Amino acid sequence: MRDFLLQVWTNIWDFLIVPEHAGAASTIIAAIVAIGGLLAWLLGIWPFRKPISSLTPTDPVPSEPVIKMTLAQFEARLKEERDKITDQLKTAHDSDRQNLLTQLDVVTKQLADPQTALDETMKRVADLEARLEREAKRFGADRIATAKDALQQLDYSKAEALFEDIRADGQIAVQATAHAEFGLGEIAEARVDWFVAAQHYTRAAELDPTFDHMNKAAWLLGDIGAYDKALPWAEKALQAARGTSDEGEALNNLALLLRCTGRYDEAEPLFRQAISILELAFPNSHPHLDRIRENYAVLLSEMAGD
């Protein structure tokens, strides 16, 4: 390669020293200088151009120092809290007094040894900061930093808001899992695999205790004769259905389970309530209403010993 370049340069020089080529020589020399200058600039060796690497700082930008709470500030805060609780006690209802007295007792003990109290408080703050670093990354570094700065001044509001968002995020994932379990239950039910269906519906109810999930868990557990497991879900489903369009169905389902376990006296008023509610919701000859009336008639027959 070196010999090739030397030969090229020799040929160019032989061309340039010929007098007849003087005009072309100046043009070629100017081109060589321009190309050389461009290459020097691009490679970062031109004296008036800084290397690219020098434009990128290697040292991190120093962050603002975190202002931590002093012992004097902590004591002043405790005294303010003590005075606030004392004022609240003057007008507090009996139901609130015990909680306020407990808070006052804690603050009084902290004021008796403020340094130990501050150390314990800052230890809790450090734990909260570590949790935020682990759990809140998806909400952004700026928001975490703001919450941590606030924690150093014992302002828990921003960290509380972050944890609330984390919980809401997690709840969405839990609900999605519950819906998947419910779907698996429907598939198992379609296959007439009652035991597997009951398992899936129960998991759905445990993860996301809506009326539909709890009611279905109670229904399938009852179908497989697991009445001791079915009854608690039926009772919870009824509580969730109170005041809604599902109340009549929930009453009927709980009454059926009570009838199956021989608890006739408890089942009888529930059937009557279910019929009263559903008579307002359906025409008199509606199949759903007729079915519940039949359930009630069976109960009355069993109660009569027929």
HELIX and SHEET records of a PDB file:
HELIX    1   1 ARG A    2  LEU A   16  1                                  15    
HELIX    2   2 PRO A   19  HIS A   21  5                                   3    
HELIX    3   3 ALA A   22  LEU A   42  1                                  21    
HELIX    4   4 ILE A   52  LEU A   55  5                                   4    
HELIX    5   5 LEU A   71  THR A   91  1                                  21    
HELIX    6   6 ASP A   94  ALA A  112  1                                  19    
HELIX    7   7 PRO A  114  GLU A  135  1                                  22    
HELIX    8   8 LYS A  137  PHE A  139  5                                   3    
HELIX    9   9 ALA A  141  GLN A  152  1                                  12    
HELIX   10  10 SER A  157  ALA A  190  1                                  34    
HELIX   11  11 TRP A  194  LEU A  207  1                                  14    
HELIX   12  12 PHE A  211  ASP A  223  1                                  13    
HELIX   13  13 TYR A  227  ALA A  241  1                                  15    
HELIX   14  14 GLU A  247  CYS A  260  1                                  14    
HELIX   15  15 TYR A  264  ALA A  281  1                                  18    
HELIX   16  16 PRO A  287  ALA A  304  1                                  18    
END                                                                             
